[in-house]
Amino acid sequence: MSADLRSGAGSAGDVPAAHSRPVPGVGDWLRVNLAIGTLSFGSASRIVLYEDAVVRERGWLDPDEFAEVLTVAQLLPGPNLVNLSAYLGYRLVGPVGSVLGIVCLCLPGSLLAVALSGVLALERPWVQAPLRGMAVAGIVLLLLFLWRRLPGLASTADPGMPAPTRVRVVRAGLLAVVGAAVLAGASLFAVLGVSIPVALFLEFVL
């Protein structure tokens, strides 16, 4: 991966130093993963936190680049959250930092789950109440995540050129069909197996 991609800037003569993009170190990336892995819950909430940390707070990537990384993470096999952390880490700090970041993301929750499983009786009401509260918070964060993805319906390869109306209508229609199929209880594997090839085909045709 080139230094230009990692830093988000061209040569010193192309971009003024005052406007160059911050370049994270491995320690910066590990702290982000450790904080998200320790203080968050739910896959969608963590994706929102990654977006806030990487795009909105630190400016390591712009929104279009984050959307590209998220798309790749969702298309790859395996858990989306781990894929997202791995690919973000690779783009920002390289392969070693990427692997260490995954460890920082997964280790806190794993240790906490093992520790609590031995001392908490999940059937107790006082244990179930906070879990239900966290489930509600997870739904809210999921809705926030979906809301932030809606501008992608109008995106194209050229950031300055919005997609034609017919493309946006087709994308919105496919999104509605997929959502309806999931809510109706269709198999997620079947939904993905049909919707991904259809989406790719439509993107090339339109």
N, C-alpha and C positions, 0 to 999 in steps of 0.2 A: 504494500500500500504506500502511496507516495506521501511525502511530507505535506504537500498541498492539501490532500484530502484530510489528513489527520489534523492539520491546523485550521482548515477551512479558509485559507487565504492563499494568494498567489505569492509571487516574489516580492521582495521589499519595495521594488520600484513600482509594482502594480497597485499595492494597497498601502495606505498610510499606516504607520505603526500605531497611531492612536485608535484606529478602527479595526486592528487585527483581532481575530477571534481568540479567546482564552484557550489555552492548551492544558488539559488536565494531566497531572502526574498520576502514577499508579496509586499512591497514597490517597489522593483525592477520590479516585474511582472506588477504592475499597471502602472508604468512609461512607460514600453514598450507598453502596450495597449493604453495608452493615446496618446503617440507619433504617433503610427500607425493610430489610429482613427482620429487624428487631421490633420495629414500631408499627408495622402495618399488618393487614390481614386481607385475604381475598386477592385473586389474580388481577381483577380489573382495577382494584384500588392501587395495587403496586405499579401497574402500567401508568396510571395517572401520576403517581409519585415520581416515576422515572421521567415522565415528560416534564413535570414541574422542575425537577432537579437539573436535568440535562439541557432543556430548552429555555424555560422561563427564568430560572434563577441564575444559572451559570453561563448560558449562551454557548455551550460546547457544540451544539447542533442547532440548525434552524428548524422550524416546524415541518418543512417539506422533507428534510433529511430524516427527521424522526419518523415521519409517516412512512418513508421508504424502508427504514430499518424494521418498523413494526410489521409492515407487509411481508417482508422476507421472513421474519420470526414466525408469523402465523402460517406461512406456507411450508416451513420446514417440519419434519416429523419431530415429535417430542413435545414437552410442555412449553406453551408459548412464553411463559415468564422466563424460564431458563434460557430459551432461545434468544429472547430479547436482551437479557443481561449479557449473554455470550457475544452476540453480534455487536451490541453497543460497546462492550469492553474491547472487542477486537478493533473496532474502528477508532476508538479513542486512545487506548493505551497498549494495544498489541495483544498477542495470544497469551502470554504469561499473565498479564494483568487481567485478561478476560477470565481465565480459569480461576484465579484467586478471587475475582469478584463473585463468581458463582458460589464459591465456598462461603464467602461472607454473606451472601444472600440467603443460602439454604441452612447454614449451620445454626443460627439462633433459633429458628422455628423448630428445627429437628430436635435440638437439645431440650427446648421447652416442652415439646409434645411428649418426649420420652419421660421427662421428669414429672409432668402433670398426670400422665396416664396411670402412674403408680399410686398417686395420692388423692386424686379426685374421683368421686363417684358421679358419673355423668347423669345418672338418673335422678339426682337430687335437684329439687326446684331452685335452690340458690345457685346451683351451677348452670342450670339451663337458662335462667333469666338473662345473665350477661351474654350468653351465646346467641340468644334471640336478638338482643340489642345489636350485637356485632353483625348479625345477618342483615338487619335493616340498614345499618350503615354501609354494608357492602353493596346493597341494592342501589343506594344513593350514588355511591362512587361509580358503580357500573353505568348508571344513567349519565353521569358526568362524562365518563369515558366515551360513550356512544355519541353524546352531543358534540364533543370535540372532533369526532371522526366525520361528522356530516359534511363539512366543507370539502372532504375528499370526493364527494359525488360530482363536484364541478372541476376537479383537477385534471391537468394534462401533463405531458412530459415537459411542456414549456410553462414555467410558473406564471408568465405574464399573459397567457392565453387560456381563458376558461373553456371548458368543454361545451360543445353545442347543446342546445336544449334537448334534442332527441337522445343524446348520450346520457344526460342527467336523468331523463325520464326512464330510460331503460335501466340504469343503475338503481334508481329508487324502486322501480318495479321488482327487480331481482332481489333487492334487500327486503322488500315487503314479503315476497314469496318465501324466502328463506326463513324470515322471522315467523311467518304463519306456520310453516312446516315444523319448526322447532317447538312452537307453542302447542301444536296439535299432537306432539309426542312422537314425531318421526325420529328414526334412528339418526344420531348425529353423523355417524359414518356414512350413511346413505345420503344425507343432506350435503355433506362435504364432497362426497364422491360425484355428485351430480352438479352442484352449484359451482365448484371451482372450474371444471372444464367448460361449463356454459359461460361463466364470466370471462374466461380467457378468450373463448371463441368470439364473444360479442365485442370485446375490446379490439380485437383485430379486424372484425368485420365493420364495426362502426367507425 
